[in-house]
């Protein structure tokens, strides 16, 4: 394949160009008619400005603005609001109804409803001995990496993710502990414990856990807001 391009049928004389180039990109002369010089485009070369994946993209994302973004605070508030509406997947009104159940010979429908909910949701919170260390190791690795990138190298979004994920990691551990205690109550109800007593005991455990969630949400949002305000004062332009 030669290095010159030409369209003989049109009577054009084209200058030699590199192999693989578009003939329209080379300079040409026309007899009596000036030919407009288009931009040189070589098919064998990558286009200028073509997006090439770079490893610095992840670090740039972790260094983007978070504390100054309204979406971060919306996600933080929404996450803690949803965390307190259900306990292990059980609605709060079901728990409140079981707490008002009075002990007696007849089974209270509210206590039965709570025990039915627990029988459906507790199997989802079962973690065996092999899955536990794996989850703990992955969570510790993720949080450690984000903490080093955030507080060690000053990446803003990494710091925000640590402040967002760490309280929920602690909450997840508390919910696993609560699920184990509720499975014991449900097992006692299956072997002869009165339904009203079992429902009341389970409802009290879950109500106590909800109080812990409210306290954690207030503390987490307050600490995040305080740290975010200090960060924005010290770094008004994100750096």
Secondary structure as the mmCIF struct_conf table of DSSP 4:
data_model
#
loop_
_struct_conf.conf_type_id
_struct_conf.id
_struct_conf.beg_label_comp_id
_struct_conf.beg_label_asym_id
_struct_conf.beg_label_seq_id
_struct_conf.end_label_comp_id
_struct_conf.end_label_asym_id
_struct_conf.end_label_seq_id
BEND BEND1 UNK A 3 UNK A 3
STRN STRN1 UNK A 4 UNK A 4
HELX_RH_3T_P HELX_RH_3T_P1 UNK A 8 UNK A 10
TURN_TY1_P TURN_TY1_P1 UNK A 11 UNK A 11
STRN STRN2 UNK A 13 UNK A 14
HELX_LH_PP_P HELX_LH_PP_P1 UNK A 15 UNK A 15
STRN STRN3 UNK A 16 UNK A 16
TURN_TY1_P TURN_TY1_P2 UNK A 19 UNK A 20
STRN STRN4 UNK A 21 UNK A 21
HELX_RH_3T_P HELX_RH_3T_P2 UNK A 23 UNK A 25
BEND BEND2 UNK A 26 UNK A 26
STRN STRN5 UNK A 28 UNK A 29
BEND BEND3 UNK A 31 UNK A 33
HELX_LH_PP_P HELX_LH_PP_P2 UNK A 34 UNK A 36
HELX_LH_PP_P HELX_LH_PP_P3 UNK A 38 UNK A 40
STRN STRN6 UNK A 42 UNK A 42
TURN_TY1_P TURN_TY1_P3 UNK A 43 UNK A 44
BEND BEND4 UNK A 45 UNK A 45
HELX_LH_PP_P HELX_LH_PP_P4 UNK A 46 UNK A 47
TURN_TY1_P TURN_TY1_P4 UNK A 48 UNK A 49
TURN_TY1_P TURN_TY1_P5 UNK A 55 UNK A 55
HELX_RH_AL_P HELX_RH_AL_P1 UNK A 56 UNK A 62
TURN_TY1_P TURN_TY1_P6 UNK A 63 UNK A 63
BEND BEND5 UNK A 64 UNK A 64
TURN_TY1_P TURN_TY1_P7 UNK A 67 UNK A 68
HELX_RH_AL_P HELX_RH_AL_P2 UNK A 70 UNK A 85
STRN STRN7 UNK A 86 UNK A 87
TURN_TY1_P TURN_TY1_P8 UNK A 88 UNK A 89
STRN STRN8 UNK A 90 UNK A 91
HELX_RH_AL_P HELX_RH_AL_P3 UNK A 92 UNK A 99
TURN_TY1_P TURN_TY1_P9 UNK A 100 UNK A 100
HELX_LH_PP_P HELX_LH_PP_P5 UNK A 101 UNK A 103
BEND BEND6 UNK A 104 UNK A 106
HELX_LH_PP_P HELX_LH_PP_P6 UNK A 107 UNK A 108
HELX_RH_AL_P HELX_RH_AL_P4 UNK A 109 UNK A 121
HELX_RH_3T_P HELX_RH_3T_P3 UNK A 122 UNK A 125
HELX_RH_AL_P HELX_RH_AL_P5 UNK A 129 UNK A 147
HELX_RH_PI_P HELX_RH_PI_P1 UNK A 148 UNK A 152
TURN_TY1_P TURN_TY1_P10 UNK A 153 UNK A 153
HELX_RH_AL_P HELX_RH_AL_P6 UNK A 156 UNK A 190
TURN_TY1_P TURN_TY1_P11 UNK A 191 UNK A 192
HELX_RH_AL_P HELX_RH_AL_P7 UNK A 195 UNK A 234
TURN_TY1_P TURN_TY1_P12 UNK A 236 UNK A 237
#
